[in-house]
Amino acid sequence: AIAAEGRACGADVIPAPVLDLAREPRWGRIEEGFGEDPYLTGQLGLACVQGGQGDSLSTDHAVVPCLKHFVAHGSPESGTNTSPVHIGERELRTVMLKAFEPAVRQGHAMCVMAAYHEIDGIPVTADPQLLIRILRDEWGFQGFVLSDLGAIRRLYDKHHGAATPKDAICLAINSGVDMQFYDFDHKTFQDAICTGMQDGTLSSVALDRAVSSILRVKFKLGLFDQPMVDPKLNTTVHRSQAHLDLALQ
């Protein structure tokens, strides 16, 4: 029902579900998640993806749910949103990643949002261990990685791991990020890619991965065949009586 209403309004990607575990009660966004249990959260995340993506993304009642915030974003230092997370690989794999894994492995989720924060000193948007080796190589992820809003910029102005915006953009793409959530204006982003290719800062393999990942999802959504939504859907699907009854139930 959520997918059908989203598509009727012209949305192709929905920034949900939140699969961060509720293990830091001071975190101000804790009510967005499904609780503290990685198994329960993982199963609910899987259900969101299966319901949202359906049997085919090219239908008028399917969307791409974007799993967020990958990963461990809900356990920041002092509960402050975007603050550093202090966990080791064992807790990361056995607890935090378990909340995301079913949606990717079983649900074949097509979008993951890379979070703002750093884990043990490494920003998520600059961590190929998370975004390439675990997500893609181990789990078989075939979708695209979207940065949280401003997360690539933070490599430059908050984490100070990149000397310039161009370096931040190239670092993020090299590390496994495919699409920015409008961190920089389009010209800055595009110029950084062109310059990065010319001076070797940006890997051609990484750029090919980013482009193909995004195009794959766009083709699956059928956007090249029918880029605009049928306007009649909004009057027949959005807040339909069947969906209102389902929400009440």
Secondary structure by P-SEA (a helix, b strand, c coil): caaaaaaaaccccccccccccccccccccccccccccaaaaaaaaaaaaaaaaccccccccbbbbbcccccccccccccccccbbbbcaaaaaaccccccccccccccccbbbbbcccccccccccccccccccccccccccbbbbcccaaaaaacccccccccaaaaaaaaaaaccccccccccaaaaaaaaaaaaaaccccaaaaaaaaaaaaaaaaaacccccccccccccccccccaaaaaaaac
